[in-house]
């Protein structure tokens, strides 16, 4: 099993979270996470960021704002 440093963990975090590491590497990351509180926080923050960006709520524009934008787009296209 590979033993990961903090720097190496940062390099493979995306593959780890995507479940794209081979089993020995995955086990090495998980071992490191049990011993390194800072990297555990890093992984938690990375997961939270992924969740926050994965499904953003739709933005609602007021009718007035929507019409102003559409008018600006139309005017720009015809300019």
N, C-alpha and C positions, 0 to 999 in steps of 0.2 A: 504494500500500500504506500502510495506517495504521501509524504508529509508536506503540507502546504505552509508557506509563509503568508503573512498578511498581504504582501504585494502580489504574490501568485494567486491568492484567493480573489483579489480584486480583478485580476485578468480573466478569471474563468467564471465569475459570478453569473453572467448571462447564460452560459452553457449549463451551469448548475441549475439555475431556476427553470430553464427550458427542458431539463431532464435529458441533456444531450451529452453528458459526460459518461465515460465508461465506468463500470462499477468500482474499480480500484480508485479512480480519481474522485468519484462521488464519495466514497468512504473516507478518503483523505480530507476532503472539504468538510464533511460532517464531523470528523474527529477534531479538526482545527476549530470548528465552531463551538464544540463543547469546551475547549480550552481557552478561547479568546473572546472575552466579553465585547470588546470593541468591534470585532468582525461580526459577531452576532447582531449587534445594533445596526451595523452597516447593511447586513442582509435584510433585517426587518424594515429599515428605511427604504431599501431598494424595492422590496415587495409592496410597501405602502404606496410608493410612487407609481409603480406599475398599475396597481388597483385604481389609483386616483386618475390616471391618464387613460385607462382602458375603456372607460365608459362615461365620458363626460356628459353631464345633463345638457339637453338641447337649450340653446339660448333663445329667448323670446324677444323679438323686436316689437315695439309698438307699431301700430298701423302707420302713424305719422313718420316714424323713423324709416320704416320699410319703404314707404312711398318716396321719401327724400333720397334714399339710396338708389332706388330704381330710376328716379328722375335723373340723378347725377350720372348713372351708368348710360342711360339713353342719350343724354346730352354729350357725354364724352365720345360715345360711339359715332355720333353724327357730326362731331367737330372735325 
